[in-house]
Amino acid sequence: MAAPRSERNQKSADGPIRLDETDKAIVQHLQADGRMPYTKLGPLVGLSAPATRQRVLHLIDSGVMEVVAVTNPRTLGFEIQAFLGIRTSGGTHAAAEYLAELEEAVYILVTTGRFDVICEVVCEDNDHLLDLMDRLGAHDSIASIEVFSFVSLIKQTYDWGTR
């Protein structure tokens, strides 16, 4: 089982991890096809299949990348996606940890600025979102919530890590 995202997103003790050109090529090819076999990936990056496997495992183990299936919530019956801007009362981390326990929450950030926490949620419909808002509003660590419903997805990319 992978480490929690909060642990995976930390810099190494020596600072940011530096990728060489081979590592960047591996990441780029796996972003295009995360199921690409090492026997195909290796020649594309100038390595044998076993050496490619070692590199991929190192990239995963060091927290540089993960290989996951990304689903489209709407095709699975989740019609509502939204960001929640949350102001907390008391402990910001307590509110974030509460949110992390909710199945609707798919992305949680402790932030600076207008909101203490920003949370992305996925709900089946408006009634589900309303029920979630009622549950969140009743929690002691949450002072206020502003909902930003997704109307249209214009861009979603994961290739910023190879620049």
DSSP file (Angstrom, degrees, kcal/mol; ACC not computed):
  #  RESIDUE AA STRUCTURE BP1 BP2  ACC     N-H-->O    O-->H-N    N-H-->O    O-->H-N    TCO  KAPPA ALPHA  PHI   PSI    X-CA   Y-CA   Z-CA
    1    1 A M              0   0    0      0, 0.0     2,-0.0     0, 0.0     0, 0.0   0.000 360.0 360.0 360.0 136.1    0.0    0.0    0.0
    2    2 A A        -     0   0    0      1,-0.1     3,-0.1     6,-0.0    59,-0.0  -0.310 360.0-100.1 -70.7 153.2    1.3    3.4   -0.9
    3    3 A A        -     0   0    0      1,-0.1    -1,-0.1     2,-0.1     5,-0.1  -0.350  53.6 -82.3 -66.2 152.7    2.2    6.0    1.7
    4    4 A P    >>  -     0   0    0      0, 0.0     4,-1.8     0, 0.0     3,-1.5  -0.267  42.4-113.1 -55.7 146.4   -0.4    8.7    2.4
    5    5 A R  H 3> S+     0   0    0      1,-0.3     4,-1.9     2,-0.2     5,-0.1   0.835 116.0  62.0 -52.6 -37.0   -0.1   11.5   -0.2
    6    6 A S  H 34 S+     0   0    0      1,-0.2    -1,-0.3     2,-0.2    -3,-0.0   0.846 108.3  43.0 -61.7 -32.3    1.0   13.9    2.6
    7    7 A E  H X4 S+     0   0    0     -3,-1.5     3,-1.0     1,-0.2    -1,-0.2   0.850 112.5  52.8 -78.0 -35.8    4.1   11.7    3.1
    8    8 A R  H 3< S+     0   0    0     -4,-1.8    -2,-0.2     1,-0.2    -1,-0.2   0.758 101.2  61.1 -71.6 -24.8    4.8   11.2   -0.6
    9    9 A N  T 3< S+     0   0    0     -4,-1.9    -1,-0.2    -5,-0.2     2,-0.2   0.330  80.9 109.4 -88.4   9.2    4.8   14.9   -1.4
   10   10 A Q  S <  S-     0   0    0     -3,-1.0     2,-0.1    -5,-0.1     3,-0.1  -0.581  71.3-116.4 -85.6 147.1    7.7   15.8    0.9
   11   11 A K        -     0   0    0     -2,-0.2    -1,-0.1     1,-0.1    -2,-0.0  -0.393  38.6-100.0 -70.6 157.0   11.1   16.8   -0.4
   12   12 A S  B >   -A   15   0A   0      3,-1.1     3,-2.0     1,-0.1    -1,-0.1  -0.310  36.8-102.2 -70.2 165.8   14.0   14.5    0.4
   13   13 A A  T 3  S+     0   0    0      1,-0.3    -1,-0.1    -3,-0.1    -2,-0.1   0.761 124.8  53.8 -61.1 -24.5   16.2   15.5    3.3
   14   14 A D  T 3  S-     0   0    0      1,-0.4    -1,-0.3     0, 0.0    -2,-0.0   0.279 121.6-100.6 -92.9   9.7   18.8   16.7    0.7
   15   15 A G  B <  S-A   12   0A   0     -3,-2.0    -3,-1.1     2,-0.0    -1,-0.4  -0.617  75.1  -2.8 103.2-166.2   16.3   19.0   -1.1
   16   16 A P  S    S-     0   0    0      0, 0.0     2,-0.4     0, 0.0    -5,-0.1  -0.246  75.5-110.8 -61.7 147.1   14.3   18.4   -4.3
   17   17 A I        -     0   0    0     45,-0.1     2,-0.5     1,-0.0    -2,-0.0  -0.665  30.5-141.4 -78.9 130.3   14.9   15.2   -6.2
   18   18 A R        -     0   0    0     -2,-0.4     2,-0.4    -3,-0.1    -1,-0.0  -0.812  10.0-150.6 -96.6 130.2   16.7   15.9   -9.5
   19   19 A L        -     0   0    0     -2,-0.5     2,-0.1     4,-0.0    -2,-0.0  -0.829   6.7-144.0 -99.0 135.6   15.6   13.8  -12.5
   20   20 A D     >  -     0   0    0     -2,-0.4     4,-2.4     1,-0.1     5,-0.2  -0.364  38.2 -92.4 -84.9 177.5   18.1   13.0  -15.3
   21   21 A E  H  > S+     0   0    0      1,-0.2     4,-2.2     2,-0.2     5,-0.1   0.843 126.6  53.1 -62.2 -34.2   17.0   12.9  -18.9
   22   22 A T  H  > S+     0   0    0      2,-0.2     4,-2.4     1,-0.2    -1,-0.2   0.930 109.4  48.2 -66.7 -44.8   16.3    9.2  -18.7
   23   23 A D  H  > S+     0   0    0      1,-0.2     4,-2.5     2,-0.2    -2,-0.2   0.920 111.8  50.3 -59.8 -43.5   14.1    9.6  -15.7
   24   24 A K  H  X S+     0   0    0     -4,-2.4     4,-2.5     1,-0.2    -1,-0.2   0.896 110.2  49.9 -62.3 -39.8   12.2   12.4  -17.4
   25   25 A A  H  X S+     0   0    0     -4,-2.2     4,-2.5     2,-0.2    -1,-0.2   0.904 109.7  51.2 -65.9 -40.8   11.8   10.2  -20.5
   26   26 A I  H  X S+     0   0    0     -4,-2.4     4,-2.4     2,-0.2     5,-0.2   0.946 111.8  47.0 -60.0 -48.3   10.4    7.4  -18.4
   27   27 A V  H  X S+     0   0    0     -4,-2.5     4,-2.1     1,-0.2    -2,-0.2   0.926 111.9  50.4 -60.7 -45.6    7.9    9.7  -16.7
   28   28 A Q  H  X S+     0   0    0     -4,-2.5     4,-1.4     1,-0.2    -1,-0.2   0.912 111.8  46.9 -61.3 -43.4    6.8   11.2  -20.0
   29   29 A H  H  X S+     0   0    0     -4,-2.5     4,-2.0     1,-0.2    -1,-0.2   0.897 113.0  48.9 -67.0 -38.9    6.2    7.8  -21.6
   30   30 A L  H  < S+     0   0    0     -4,-2.4    -1,-0.2     1,-0.2    -2,-0.2   0.793 105.7  57.9 -72.5 -26.2    4.3    6.5  -18.6
   31   31 A Q  H  < S+     0   0    0     -4,-2.1     3,-0.3    -5,-0.2    -1,-0.2   0.858 111.1  43.3 -67.3 -33.4    2.2    9.6  -18.6
   32   32 A A  H  < S+     0   0    0     -4,-1.4    -2,-0.2     1,-0.3     2,-0.2   0.848 138.6   7.3 -77.2 -35.2    1.1    8.8  -22.1
   33   33 A D    ><  -     0   0    0     -4,-2.0     3,-1.8    -5,-0.1    -1,-0.3  -0.708  61.5-175.5-151.8  91.3    0.7    5.1  -21.3
   34   34 A G  T 3  S+     0   0    0     -3,-0.3    -4,-0.1     1,-0.3    -3,-0.1   0.591  86.7  56.2 -66.0 -11.0    0.9    4.0  -17.7
   35   35 A R  T 3  S+     0   0    0     -5,-0.1    -1,-0.3     2,-0.1    -5,-0.1   0.294  73.3 135.8-103.0   8.3    0.5    0.3  -18.7
   36   36 A M    <   -     0   0    0     -3,-1.8    -3,-0.0    -7,-0.1     2,-0.0  -0.362  57.3-121.3 -60.6 127.4    3.5    0.3  -21.1
   37   37 A P    >>  -     0   0    0      0, 0.0     4,-2.7     0, 0.0     3,-1.3  -0.360  15.1-119.5 -70.0 151.9    5.5   -2.9  -20.5
   38   38 A Y  H 3> S+     0   0    0      1,-0.3     4,-2.8     2,-0.2    14,-0.1   0.811 113.1  64.2 -59.7 -30.7    9.2   -2.5  -19.5
   39   39 A T  H 34 S+     0   0    0      1,-0.2    -1,-0.3     2,-0.2    10,-0.1   0.780 112.6  34.4 -66.3 -25.1   10.1   -4.4  -22.7
   40   40 A K  H <> S+     0   0    0     -3,-1.3     4,-1.0     2,-0.1    -2,-0.2   0.825 119.6  49.5 -92.4 -40.3    8.6   -1.6  -24.8
   41   41 A L  H  X S+     0   0    0     -4,-2.7     4,-1.3     1,-0.2     3,-0.3   0.898 101.9  63.3 -66.9 -42.5    9.6    1.3  -22.5
   42   42 A G  H >X>S+     0   0    0     -4,-2.8     5,-2.7     1,-0.2     3,-1.0   0.924 103.6  44.6 -51.8 -56.4   13.3    0.2  -22.1
   43   43 A P  H 345S+     0   0    0      0, 0.0     3,-0.4     0, 0.0    -1,-0.2   0.827 108.7  59.2 -60.6 -30.1   14.3    0.7  -25.7
   44   44 A L  H 3<5S+     0   0    0     -4,-1.0    -2,-0.2    -3,-0.3    -3,-0.1   0.791 115.6  34.1 -67.6 -26.8   12.4    4.0  -25.9
   45   45 A V  H <<5S-     0   0    0     -4,-1.3    -1,-0.2    -3,-1.0    -3,-0.1   0.334 118.6-104.9-111.3   5.3   14.6    5.4  -23.1
   46   46 A G  T  <5S+     0   0    0     -4,-0.8     2,-0.3    -3,-0.4    -4,-0.1   0.761  82.8 108.6  81.8  25.8   17.9    3.6  -24.0
   47   47 A L  S   <S-     0   0    0     -5,-2.7    -1,-0.3    -6,-0.2    -2,-0.2  -0.870  70.7-103.9-128.9 162.7   17.8    0.9  -21.2
   48   48 A S     >  -     0   0    0     -2,-0.3     4,-2.4    -3,-0.1     5,-0.2  -0.382  42.0-105.3 -73.9 164.4   17.2   -2.8  -20.9
   49   49 A A  H  > S+     0   0    0      1,-0.2     4,-2.5     2,-0.2     5,-0.2   0.927 120.8  48.8 -59.6 -46.3   13.8   -3.9  -19.5
   50   50 A P  H  > S+     0   0    0      0, 0.0     4,-2.1     0, 0.0    -1,-0.2   0.906 112.4  48.1 -62.7 -39.0   15.3   -4.9  -16.1
   51   51 A A  H  > S+     0   0    0      2,-0.2     4,-2.1     1,-0.2    -2,-0.2   0.887 111.6  50.6 -66.6 -37.3   17.2   -1.5  -15.8
   52   52 A T  H  X S+     0   0    0     -4,-2.4     4,-2.8     2,-0.2     5,-0.2   0.918 108.1  52.5 -64.3 -43.7   14.0    0.3  -16.8
   53   53 A R  H  X S+     0   0    0     -4,-2.5     4,-2.7     1,-0.2    -2,-0.2   0.912 109.0  50.2 -58.1 -43.8   12.0   -1.6  -14.1
   54   54 A Q  H  X S+     0   0    0     -4,-2.1     4,-2.2     2,-0.2    -1,-0.2   0.914 111.4  48.4 -61.4 -43.5   14.6   -0.6  -11.5
   55   55 A R  H  X S+     0   0    0     -4,-2.1     4,-2.5     2,-0.2    -2,-0.2   0.922 112.0  48.7 -63.2 -44.9   14.4    3.1  -12.5
   56   56 A V  H  X S+     0   0    0     -4,-2.8     4,-2.3     1,-0.2    -2,-0.2   0.935 111.6  49.1 -62.3 -46.5   10.6    3.0  -12.4
   57   57 A L  H  X S+     0   0    0     -4,-2.7     4,-3.2     1,-0.2    -1,-0.2   0.889 111.1  50.5 -61.4 -38.6   10.5    1.4   -9.0
   58   58 A H  H  X S+     0   0    0     -4,-2.2     4,-2.4     2,-0.2     6,-0.3   0.918 109.2  50.9 -65.4 -42.5   13.0    4.0   -7.7
   59   59 A L  H  <>S+     0   0    0     -4,-2.5     5,-1.5     2,-0.2     6,-1.4   0.884 115.7  43.0 -61.7 -38.1   10.8    6.8   -9.1
   60   60 A I  H ><5S+     0   0    0     -4,-2.3     3,-1.5     4,-0.2    -2,-0.2   0.948 114.5  48.4 -71.4 -49.8    7.8    5.3   -7.3
   61   61 A D  H 3<5S+     0   0    0     -4,-3.2    -2,-0.2     1,-0.3    -1,-0.2   0.814 109.8  52.7 -62.7 -31.5    9.6    4.5   -4.1
   62   62 A S  T 3<5S-     0   0    0     -4,-2.4    -1,-0.3    -5,-0.2    -2,-0.2   0.486 115.6-114.6 -84.2  -1.9   11.2    8.0   -3.9
   63   63 A G  T < 5S+     0   0    0     -3,-1.5    -3,-0.2     2,-0.3    -2,-0.1   0.551  81.2 123.5  84.0   7.4    7.7    9.6   -4.3
   64   64 A V  S   <S-     0   0    0     -5,-1.5     2,-0.3    -6,-0.3    -4,-0.2   0.893  80.3  -5.3 -67.5 -39.1    8.5   11.2   -7.6
   65   65 A M        -     0   0    0     -6,-1.4     2,-0.3    -9,-0.1    -2,-0.3  -0.952  54.2-152.8-149.4 166.0    5.6    9.5   -9.3
   66   66 A E        -     0   0    0     -2,-0.3     2,-0.6    -3,-0.1    -6,-0.0  -0.975  18.1-136.2-136.7 151.3    2.7    7.0   -9.0
   67   67 A V        +     0   0    0     -2,-0.3     2,-0.3     2,-0.0   -36,-0.0  -0.942  42.3 153.8-111.0 113.5    1.1    4.9  -11.6
   68   68 A V        -     0   0    0     -2,-0.6     2,-0.6     2,-0.0   -34,-0.1  -0.899  48.0-108.0-137.0 161.4   -2.7    5.0  -11.1
   69   69 A A        -     0   0    0     -2,-0.3     2,-0.6   -35,-0.0    -2,-0.0  -0.837  31.7-153.7 -89.4 124.7   -5.9    4.7  -13.0
   70   70 A V        -     0   0    0     -2,-0.6     2,-0.2     2,-0.0    -2,-0.0  -0.896  14.1-161.3-101.9 121.4   -7.6    8.0  -13.4
   71   71 A T        -     0   0    0     -2,-0.6     3,-0.1     5,-0.0     0, 0.0  -0.585  22.1-121.5 -99.9 162.7  -11.4    7.7  -13.8
   72   72 A N    >>  -     0   0    0     -2,-0.2     3,-0.9     1,-0.1     4,-0.7  -0.914  21.0-153.6-100.1 108.2  -14.0   10.2  -15.1
   73   73 A P  G >4>S+     0   0    0      0, 0.0     5,-2.4     0, 0.0     3,-1.0   0.836  90.0  58.6 -54.0 -37.0  -16.4   10.6  -12.2
   74   74 A R  G >45S+     0   0    0      1,-0.3     3,-1.4     3,-0.2     5,-0.1   0.867 100.9  54.6 -64.1 -36.2  -19.4   11.5  -14.5
   75   75 A T  G <45S+     0   0    0     -3,-0.9    -1,-0.3     1,-0.3     4,-0.1   0.698 107.6  52.7 -69.8 -16.1  -19.1    8.2  -16.4
   76   76 A L  G <<5S-     0   0    0     -3,-1.0    -1,-0.3    -4,-0.7    -2,-0.2   0.269 128.5 -93.9-101.8   9.4  -19.4    6.5  -13.0
   77   77 A G  T < 5S+     0   0    0     -3,-1.4     2,-0.9     1,-0.2    -3,-0.2   0.575  85.9 127.8  93.9   9.4  -22.6    8.3  -11.9
   78   78 A F      < +     0   0    0     -5,-2.4    46,-0.3     1,-0.2    -1,-0.2  -0.818  27.2 172.1-101.2  96.3  -21.0   11.2   -9.9
   79   79 A E        +     0   0    0     45,-1.6     2,-0.5    -2,-0.9    45,-0.2   0.679  56.2  66.3 -80.2 -19.3  -22.7   14.2  -11.5
   80   80 A I  E     +B  123   0B   0     43,-2.4    43,-3.3    -7,-0.1     2,-0.4  -0.917  50.9 169.2-115.4 123.3  -21.3   16.9   -9.1
   81   81 A Q  E     +B  122   0B   0     -2,-0.5    69,-3.1    69,-0.3     2,-0.3  -0.989  17.0 161.4-123.4 139.1  -17.7   17.9   -8.7
   82   82 A A  E     -BC 121 149B   0     39,-2.1    39,-3.0    -2,-0.4     2,-0.4  -0.997  37.2-128.5-154.1 153.4  -16.8   20.9   -6.6
   83   83 A F  E     -BC 120 148B   0     65,-2.4    65,-3.0    -2,-0.3     2,-0.5  -0.866  25.2-150.4 -96.6 141.5  -14.1   22.7   -4.7
   84   84 A L  E     -BC 119 147B   0     35,-3.0    35,-2.1    -2,-0.4     2,-0.7  -0.968   2.2-154.4-113.0 123.0  -15.0   23.7   -1.2
   85   85 A G  E     -BC 118 146B   0     61,-3.2    61,-2.5    -2,-0.5     2,-0.5  -0.881  24.4-167.8 -92.9 117.7  -13.3   26.8    0.2
   86   86 A I  E     -BC 117 145B   0     31,-3.1    31,-2.1    -2,-0.7    30,-1.9  -0.917  19.7-161.7-119.3 130.0  -13.4   26.2    4.0
   87   87 A R  E     - C   0 144B   0     57,-2.3    56,-2.4    -2,-0.5    57,-1.8  -0.912  23.4-147.2-101.8 134.6  -12.7   28.6    6.9
   88   88 A T  E     - C   0 142B   0     -2,-0.5     2,-0.5    54,-0.2    54,-0.3  -0.604  11.5-144.7-102.3 161.1  -11.9   26.8   10.1
   89   89 A S  S    S-     0   0    0     52,-1.9     2,-0.6    -2,-0.2    -2,-0.0  -0.949  78.6 -18.8-122.7 108.6  -12.6   27.6   13.7
   90   90 A G  S    S+     0   0    0     -2,-0.5     2,-0.6     4,-0.0    -2,-0.1  -0.864 125.4  30.9  98.5-128.6   -9.8   26.4   15.8
   91   91 A G     >  -     0   0    0     -2,-0.6     4,-1.7     1,-0.2    -2,-0.2  -0.565  53.1-167.3 -79.9 115.3   -7.5   23.8   14.4
   92   92 A T  H  > S+     0   0    0     -2,-0.6     4,-2.3     1,-0.2     5,-0.2   0.911  92.8  51.1 -62.4 -43.2   -7.0   23.9   10.6
   93   93 A H  H  > S+     0   0    0      1,-0.2     4,-2.7     2,-0.2    -1,-0.2   0.845 105.0  56.9 -66.4 -32.4   -5.4   20.5   10.7
   94   94 A A  H  > S+     0   0    0      2,-0.2     4,-2.0     1,-0.2    -1,-0.2   0.917 109.4  45.9 -63.2 -41.9   -8.3   19.0   12.7
   95   95 A A  H  X S+     0   0    0     -4,-1.7     4,-2.6     2,-0.2    -2,-0.2   0.924 113.0  49.6 -65.7 -43.7  -10.7   20.2    9.9
   96   96 A A  H  X S+     0   0    0     -4,-2.3     4,-2.1     1,-0.2    -2,-0.2   0.892 110.9  49.6 -62.9 -39.8   -8.4   18.8    7.2
   97   97 A E  H  X S+     0   0    0     -4,-2.7     4,-0.8     2,-0.2    -1,-0.2   0.884 109.9  51.2 -67.7 -37.6   -8.1   15.4    9.0
   98   98 A Y  H >< S+     0   0    0     -4,-2.0     3,-1.0     1,-0.2     4,-0.4   0.940 110.8  48.7 -61.4 -46.8  -11.9   15.3    9.3
   99   99 A L  H >< S+     0   0    0     -4,-2.6     3,-1.7     1,-0.3     6,-0.3   0.881 103.1  61.8 -59.9 -38.8  -12.3   16.0    5.6
  100  100 A A  H 3< S+     0   0    0     -4,-2.1    -1,-0.3     1,-0.3    -2,-0.2   0.741  98.3  58.1 -61.9 -22.9   -9.8   13.3    4.8
  101  101 A E  T << S+     0   0    0     -3,-1.0     2,-0.3    -4,-0.8    -1,-0.3   0.632  86.4  96.7 -80.8 -13.9  -12.0   10.7    6.4
  102  102 A L    X   -     0   0    0     -3,-1.7     3,-0.8    -4,-0.4    -3,-0.0  -0.609  68.8-145.1 -83.4 133.0  -14.9   11.5    4.0
  103  103 A E  T 3  S+     0   0    0     -2,-0.3    -1,-0.1     1,-0.2    19,-0.1   0.775  99.3  60.2 -66.0 -24.9  -15.4    9.3    1.0
  104  104 A E  T 3  S+     0   0    0     17,-0.1    18,-1.9    -5,-0.1     2,-0.4   0.771  86.2  89.1 -72.6 -25.6  -16.6   12.4   -1.0
  105  105 A A  E <   +D  121   0B   0     -3,-0.8    16,-0.2    -6,-0.3     3,-0.1  -0.612  42.4 163.1 -80.5 124.1  -13.3   14.2   -0.5
  106  106 A V  E     +     0   0B   0     14,-2.9     2,-0.3    -2,-0.4    15,-0.2   0.528  67.4  25.0-116.1 -11.0  -10.7   13.5   -3.2
  107  107 A Y  E     -D  120   0B   0     13,-1.1    13,-3.1     2,-0.0     2,-0.4  -0.928  63.3-177.0-157.6 126.6   -8.2   16.3   -2.8
  108  108 A I  E     -D  119   0B   0     -2,-0.3     2,-0.4    11,-0.2    11,-0.2  -0.993   1.4-179.3-135.7 130.1   -7.5   18.4    0.3
  109  109 A L  E     -D  118   0B   0      9,-2.9     9,-2.6    -2,-0.4     2,-0.5  -0.991  23.3-143.4-128.5 133.6   -5.1   21.3    0.7
  110  110 A V  E     +D  117   0B   0     -2,-0.4     7,-0.3     7,-0.2     2,-0.2  -0.868  42.3 179.2 -88.1 128.4   -4.2   23.4    3.7
  111  111 A T        -     0   0    0      5,-2.6     2,-0.3    -2,-0.5    -2,-0.0  -0.681  31.5-124.6-128.0 173.2   -3.8   26.9    2.3
  112  112 A T  S    S+     0   0    0     -2,-0.2     3,-0.4     5,-0.0     2,-0.3  -0.735  71.9  40.2-108.6 167.6   -3.0   30.5    2.9
  113  113 A G  S    S-     0   0    0     -2,-0.3    -2,-0.1     1,-0.2     0, 0.0  -0.706 115.4  -8.4  99.9-149.2   -5.3   33.4    1.9
  114  114 A R  S    S+     0   0    0     -2,-0.3     2,-0.3     2,-0.0    -1,-0.2   0.806 127.5  43.3 -61.1 -35.3   -9.0   33.6    2.0
  115  115 A F        -     0   0    0     -3,-0.4   -28,-0.2     1,-0.1     3,-0.1  -0.862  62.0-152.6-116.2 149.0   -9.6   29.9    2.9
  116  116 A D  S    S+     0   0    0    -30,-1.9    -5,-2.6    -2,-0.3     2,-0.4   0.810  87.3  20.1 -83.1 -33.5   -7.8   27.7    5.4
  117  117 A V  E     -BD  86 110B   0    -31,-2.1   -31,-3.1    -7,-0.3     2,-0.5  -0.997  61.6-160.8-138.4 139.0   -8.6   24.5    3.5
  118  118 A I  E     -BD  85 109B   0     -9,-2.6    -9,-2.9    -2,-0.4     2,-0.4  -0.990  17.7-176.6-119.0 132.6   -9.6   23.8    0.0
  119  119 A C  E     -BD  84 108B   0    -35,-2.1   -35,-3.0    -2,-0.5     2,-0.5  -0.990  19.0-146.4-132.9 131.9  -11.2   20.4   -0.7
  120  120 A E  E     -BD  83 107B   0    -13,-3.1   -14,-2.9    -2,-0.4   -13,-1.1  -0.848  24.6-172.7 -94.9 133.4  -12.3   18.8   -3.9
  121  121 A V  E     -BD  82 105B   0    -39,-3.0   -39,-2.1    -2,-0.5     2,-0.4  -0.911  17.9-153.3-126.0 154.4  -15.4   16.6   -3.6
  122  122 A V  E     +B   81   0B   0    -18,-1.9     2,-0.3    -2,-0.3   -41,-0.2  -0.996  21.6 176.9-126.7 124.7  -17.3   14.3   -5.9
  123  123 A C  E     -B   80   0B   0    -43,-3.3   -43,-2.4    -2,-0.4     3,-0.1  -0.909  37.0-126.9-129.9 155.3  -21.0   13.7   -5.3
  124  124 A E  S    S-     0   0    0     -2,-0.3   -45,-1.6   -46,-0.3     2,-0.3   0.894  84.6 -28.7 -66.4 -40.8  -23.7   11.7   -7.0
  125  125 A D  S  > S-     0   0    0    -46,-0.2     4,-2.1   -47,-0.1     5,-0.2  -0.903  77.0 -74.5-161.7-176.9  -26.1   14.7   -7.3
  126  126 A N  H  > S+     0   0    0     -2,-0.3     4,-2.8     1,-0.2     5,-0.2   0.856 126.0  55.8 -63.5 -35.9  -27.2   18.0   -5.7
  127  127 A D  H  > S+     0   0    0      2,-0.2     4,-2.4     1,-0.2    -1,-0.2   0.905 107.6  49.5 -62.9 -40.2  -29.0   16.2   -2.9
  128  128 A H  H  > S+     0   0    0      2,-0.2     4,-2.3     1,-0.2    -2,-0.2   0.923 111.7  48.6 -63.4 -44.5  -25.8   14.3   -2.0
  129  129 A L  H  X S+     0   0    0     -4,-2.1     4,-2.6     2,-0.2    -2,-0.2   0.912 110.9  50.7 -62.0 -42.7  -23.8   17.6   -2.1
  130  130 A L  H  X S+     0   0    0     -4,-2.8     4,-2.2     2,-0.2    -2,-0.2   0.910 109.6  50.2 -62.3 -42.6  -26.4   19.3    0.2
  131  131 A D  H  X S+     0   0    0     -4,-2.4     4,-2.2     1,-0.2    -1,-0.2   0.911 110.6  50.3 -60.3 -42.7  -26.2   16.3    2.6
  132  132 A L  H  X S+     0   0    0     -4,-2.3     4,-2.7     1,-0.2    -2,-0.2   0.922 108.7  51.5 -62.2 -44.1  -22.4   16.7    2.6
  133  133 A M  H  X S+     0   0    0     -4,-2.6     4,-2.8     1,-0.2    -1,-0.2   0.892 109.0  51.4 -60.6 -39.8  -22.7   20.5    3.3
  134  134 A D  H  X S+     0   0    0     -4,-2.2     4,-1.2     2,-0.2    -1,-0.2   0.921 111.4  47.2 -62.4 -43.8  -25.1   19.8    6.2
  135  135 A R  H  < S+     0   0    0     -4,-2.2     4,-0.4     1,-0.2     3,-0.2   0.913 114.8  46.0 -64.6 -42.2  -22.6   17.3    7.7
  136  136 A L  H >< S+     0   0    0     -4,-2.7     3,-1.5     1,-0.2     6,-0.2   0.916 108.9  55.1 -67.3 -42.4  -19.7   19.6    7.3
  137  137 A G  H 3< S+     0   0    0     -4,-2.8    -1,-0.2     1,-0.3    -2,-0.2   0.762 104.2  55.8 -62.2 -25.3  -21.5   22.6    8.7
  138  138 A A  T 3< S+     0   0    0     -4,-1.2     2,-0.3    -3,-0.2    -1,-0.3   0.570  84.7 103.1 -83.4  -9.5  -22.3   20.6   11.9
  139  139 A H  S X  S-     0   0    0     -3,-1.5     3,-1.6    -4,-0.4   -44,-0.0  -0.589  72.2-135.8 -81.2 134.9  -18.6   19.9   12.5
  140  140 A D  T 3  S+     0   0    0     -2,-0.3    -1,-0.1     1,-0.3   -51,-0.1   0.780 100.2  54.5 -59.4 -31.4  -17.0   22.0   15.3
  141  141 A S  T 3  S+     0   0    0    -53,-0.1   -52,-1.9   -47,-0.1     2,-0.6   0.525  92.7  82.2 -85.7  -3.3  -13.8   22.8   13.4
  142  142 A I  E <   +C   88   0B   0     -3,-1.6   -54,-0.2   -54,-0.3     3,-0.1  -0.897  46.1 172.4-108.8 117.6  -15.6   24.2   10.3
  143  143 A A  E     -     0   0B   0    -56,-2.4     2,-0.3    -2,-0.6   -55,-0.2   0.874  67.2  -7.8 -88.6 -42.5  -16.7   27.9   10.5
  144  144 A S  E     -C   87   0B   0    -57,-1.8   -57,-2.3     2,-0.0     2,-0.4  -0.994  54.8-153.4-156.0 157.2  -17.9   28.4    6.9
  145  145 A I  E     -C   86   0B   0     -2,-0.3     2,-0.5   -59,-0.2   -59,-0.2  -0.999   1.2-165.9-135.6 133.7  -17.9   26.8    3.5
  146  146 A E  E     -C   85   0B   0    -61,-2.5   -61,-3.2    -2,-0.4     2,-0.4  -0.990  18.6-145.2-118.0 129.8  -18.1   28.3    0.0
  147  147 A V  E     -C   84   0B   0     -2,-0.5     2,-0.5   -63,-0.2   -63,-0.2  -0.803  14.1-171.9-101.3 131.6  -18.9   25.9   -2.8
  148  148 A F  E     -C   83   0B   0    -65,-3.0   -65,-2.4    -2,-0.4     2,-0.2  -0.862  16.9-158.2-119.7  92.5  -17.4   26.2   -6.3
  149  149 A S  E     -C   82   0B   0     -2,-0.5     2,-0.4   -67,-0.2   -67,-0.3  -0.460  20.8-115.5 -73.4 141.0  -19.2   23.7   -8.5
  150  150 A F        +     0   0    0    -69,-3.1   -69,-0.3     1,-0.2     3,-0.1  -0.627  35.6 172.4 -76.4 128.8  -17.5   22.6  -11.7
  151  151 A V        -     0   0    0     -2,-0.4     2,-0.3     1,-0.4    -1,-0.2   0.779  69.5  -0.7-100.9 -43.0  -19.4   23.7  -14.8
  152  152 A S        -     0   0    0      0, 0.0     2,-0.7     0, 0.0    -1,-0.4  -0.971  61.9-135.0-153.3 132.7  -16.8   22.7  -17.5
  153  153 A L        +     0   0    0     -2,-0.3     3,-0.1     1,-0.2    -3,-0.0  -0.817  26.4 172.1 -89.6 117.3  -13.4   21.1  -17.4
  154  154 A I        +     0   0    0     -2,-0.7     2,-0.3     1,-0.3    -1,-0.2   0.849  64.4   5.3 -94.2 -42.0  -11.1   23.0  -19.7
  155  155 A K        +     0   0    0      2,-0.0     2,-0.3     0, 0.0    -1,-0.3  -0.990  52.0 170.6-149.3 136.3   -7.7   21.5  -19.0
  156  156 A Q        +     0   0    0     -2,-0.3     2,-0.3    -3,-0.1    -3,-0.0  -0.919  20.3 160.8-143.4 116.9   -6.4   18.6  -16.8
  157  157 A T        -     0   0    0     -2,-0.3     3,-0.1     1,-0.1    -2,-0.0  -0.955  31.2-170.6-138.5 154.9   -2.8   17.6  -17.2
  158  158 A Y        +     0   0    0     -2,-0.3     3,-0.5     1,-0.1    -1,-0.1   0.136  66.0  95.3-126.8  17.3   -0.2   15.7  -15.2
  159  159 A D    >   +     0   0    0      1,-0.2     3,-1.3     2,-0.1     4,-0.1   0.311  48.6  99.8 -97.7  10.6    2.9   16.5  -17.3
  160  160 A W  G >   +     0   0    0      1,-0.2     3,-1.3     2,-0.1    -1,-0.2   0.750  69.7  72.6 -66.0 -22.8    4.2   19.4  -15.4
  161  161 A G  G 3  S+     0   0    0     -3,-0.5    -1,-0.2     1,-0.2    -2,-0.1   0.522  91.7  54.8 -74.2  -4.4    6.8   17.2  -13.6
  162  162 A T  G <         0   0    0     -3,-1.3    -1,-0.2     1,-0.2    -2,-0.1   0.295 360.0 360.0-112.4  10.2    9.0   16.7  -16.6
  163  163 A R    <         0   0    0     -3,-1.3    -1,-0.2    -4,-0.1    -2,-0.1   0.505 360.0 360.0 -68.3 360.0    9.7   20.3  -17.6
